[in-house]
Amino acid sequence: MSVDVDGLTHRYGERTALDGVSFAVRGGEVFGLVGPNGGGKTTLFKILSTALTPSSGFARVAGIDVRDGAVRRRIGVVFQSPSLDGKLKVGENLLHHGHLYGLSGAALRARIDEELSRFGLADRKGDRVEKLSGGLQRRVELAKALLHRPEVLLLDEPSTGLDPGARRDLWDALRSLKGVTVLLTTHLLEEAERCDRLAILHKGRIAALGEPMALRGEIGGDIVSMRSRDPGRLASSIREKWGEEPQVVDGTVRLSKERGHEVVVRLVESFPGLIESVTVAKPSLEDVFLAKTREVWS
């Protein structure tokens, strides 16, 4: 396994940020750590990137315990906050980064050209980083993180601040990597859908783990979503008359039902004047989160 986490726990004083977290990431896959703010994913990322020592349990990356400084040569890290020097040129940023890993001379220059070409940045080598768009800067970050040829690439909220086009380009770049295991954190469910597997972290524990499609399949049935001028009243009425437990998410009343299309007419007839529109769809990752944690995603 490229990443192996077993019983990982971390506390900040009296607060438990991670509570016995265990999972494994296979070589070459794209694995997502998903969850709301405060769920524990940032603490876990800091531990895996060696920025924080766990209180108990263990984590191995590329077969090396994260407490061992040798692991840093086996990982590439892209933090949420930019780590590039905006006043330096693209090539200069990579050059200085390579020096930190003992690279120099023709070998380093060849690797710089190789990584810049990989991410479509060959013609930007002489540009100052501060002149680049956010999407291009993110690509430079990726090129820098891969310069020393790590086995595992760790990304913290990699698409933060990117427009949809830049986000798509970022994922195209990640999918083009061969032989590199990618582990990323995100709070964007549409981004989590792109992962091979993912873990939903909630209150320091893993609430769900698996492939996105398999997780959605665990919910089963359909999701009936109803728009109403008074969603709270509609939800209460459904509980009272039907004995169901709908949830209100962003002003929409949602109900999980087998063969959801068959209950649409009955809903409209049972609650006249309360329902403005009804849609039926298969469960999403948001529905997985709601089912596993009983909380609204935020």
N, C-alpha and C positions, 0 to 999 in steps of 0.2 A: 504494500500500500504506500502511496506517495505521502499521505497524511493519515496519521493514526492518533486518535484522541480517545482517552480512556479515563472516565471518572474525574474529568477536569472541573475543579472548583476554584473560585476566586472571590474574595471578600474585600470590600472597602470599609474597614471598621466593622460596624454592625450589619451593614448591608451586604447581602449575597448577590453578586452579579452573575456568577455561573454556579450551577448546582448539580454537580455530577454529570457533566456533559460527555457523551461518548458517541463517536461515529468514525468512519473510515472513508477515505477518498482514494479511488482507484487511479492508477497511472493513466495519464492522457485524457481524463475526463474534465469537464467544466462543472464545478460544484458550487452551488450557491448557498450562502448563509442569509436567511431572510427573516425579517421581523421588524416590529415597530421600534421606535426609539425607546431605549431602556430595556430591550429584550435580552441584551447580552452579547450581540454580535460584534460590537466594537471592542469590548473587552477580550473576546475570543480572538479577534483579529490581532490585537496588540500582543497577545501571548504567542500566537503562531509566528508573528514577525519578529519576535524576541524583544519587543519593546516593554514587555511586562512579564514578571515571573509569577506563575500560578501559585495559589495558596496550597493546593494539593492536587493529586492526580498527575497524569503525564500527557505530553503531546510530543509526537515524533513527526518531523517533516523530512522527507527524503531519507528516512531511516535513522535520523539523528535527533536526539532529545533536544528540545528547544532551549534547554538550559545550557547546552554546549555551544559555545561561540562558533564552532566549526560549521554549524548549520547555516550561517549567514552566507557562505559561499555557494550554498545549494539552492538558495531562494532569491527570487526577484520580487521587489515590493513596489507597488504604486499606491501611495497614500491618497486620501481624499483631498487633502490640501496640496497644491502644487509644490513640487520640490525642484523645479527648474530655476535657473538664474536667468531672469528675463533680459538682463543687459548683455548676456553672452549669446553668441551664435549657437545654432542648433548643434553643429559639429563640435564646438568648444565644450558644450555641456556634456556630451558623450565622452569626449577626450578626458576631461577631468574625472568623470565617473570611472572610466576604465583604469585610470591611475590608482584609484582607491583599491582596485582588485589586482594590482600588480601587473596590469597589461601595459604594453608600451610598443613603440616603434611600428614597423610595417604590419605586424599582426593585429595591433589595436586599430590601425587605420582601416585595415581590411574588414574587421568586425563592424566598425562604425558604418562603412559603406554598405555592408551586408544588411544590417538592421534598418538603416534608413531606406534602402530599396524595398525591404520587406513591407514597410508601412507606407510606401509611396511618398517618401520624403527626400529622395535623392537630390531633387532640385531646390530643396530648402536648407541644405547643409550650411550655407553661408548667411542665412537670414537670422536676425535677432529674434529670440523667442518671444519677446514682448510684442512683436509685430504679427504673430500668428493668431489665428482664431482659436477658440477654446478646444475645438475638435482636433485641430492640428497639434496643439500643445499636448493633448492627451496621447496622441500617437507618438510624440517625441518621448513622453514619459514611458510608454511601453517599450520603445526601442532602447531606452536607457536601462530599464529594468532587465532586459534580456541580453544585454551586451556581454555579460560574463557567462552566458549560457547556463542559466539555472535549470534545475529539474522541476521546480514548483514556482508558479507565478501567483503572488497574493495581491489582490486588488480590493481596495476599500472604497465602496460607492463609486465605481469608475465612471459612471455616466452623469454624475452630479454636474448640473450647469450646462449640459450639452443639449442642443436642439435635436429633434427627431432624426434628421439626416446624419448628424455627427454621431448620434447613438448607434444608428445602423452601421455606419462605417467602423465604429469601434468593435461591434460584434462580428463583423466580417473579418476584421483583423484577428480577433481572438480565435475564431473558428479556423483561421488559416494556419495556426500554430501546430506544428507536428512534434510529438514527443515531449510536450510540456503539459504538466498538470496545472489547471487554473482553478483557484479557489477565490471567490469574490463575495463581498457583502453587498446587499442591496435592500432597499425598502420598496422598490418598484416591482409590482407583481408581474407586469408585462415583461420585465427583464428576467425575472425568475423563471418564466415560461421557457426561456431560451437555454436554460441549464440542462445538463444531462440528468443530474440529480440535485436535490436541495434538501436543506434542513430548515424547518421553521423554528426559530428560537422565541420563546415566550417566558418572561420572568425567570430567565436564567436556565431554563430547561428546554429540551427538544420536544416540541409539541407534535411534530410530524417529520418524517424522513422518507425520501424515495424519489422516483421519477415523477415529474409534474403530472403526466397523464395518469399514472397509477394512483397518485394522491387524489386526483379529481374523481377517479373511479371508486375510491373508498366511500365517497359521499353517496353515490348512487342517485337514481331518480332524476328529477328536474327541479330547477329553481324557478318558481313563479314570482315575478316581480310586479308590484302594483304601485302606481303613482296615485297619490291622494292629496287633497288640500289639507287634510287632517290625518296624517299617517299614524299618530299616536292613538287616535280614536279608532281608526280602522284596525290596527293591531289588537287593541283591547277587545273590539267586537269579535274578531276572529277567535281569540282565546275563549271568550265567553260562550259563543254559539257553536264553535267547532271543536273546542278543546285542543287546538293546535298551538304551537309556540312560534309565531312569526317573529322576525327581527326587523328593526328599523335601521337602515343603513343609508346615510346621506339623503334622508327624506323619502326613501323607497321602502315599502314593506315587502319583505322577502319570506317566502314559504317553500320548504323542501317537500316535494310530493312525487310519488311514483306516478308516471303517466300524467304529468302536469297539465297537458293540454285538455284533459278530460274534465278538469275542475274549473276551467275558466268561466264557462257559462254559469255554473252554480255559484261561483264567487260573486259575479256581477249581480245575479238575481238575489243572493242572500244579503248583500250590503248595498242596496240602491242608493245612489247619490254620493257614496263614499269613494268609489273607484273611478278614476279618470282614464286610466289605461292599464293594460296587462300585457306582459311579455313572458314567454316561456323559453328557457335556455338550459343547456347542460351546466353542471357545476363548474365554477372557475376556482382559481387558487384562493381568491378572496373567500369563497364559500368554504374551502378547506380550512382556512384560518378561523372563520367564524365557528365552524363545527368543532374544531380541535381546542379552541381556547374560550369560546363563548364570549368573545369581545369583538368590538368593531375595529377594523383596521384603520390606523391613522398615521 
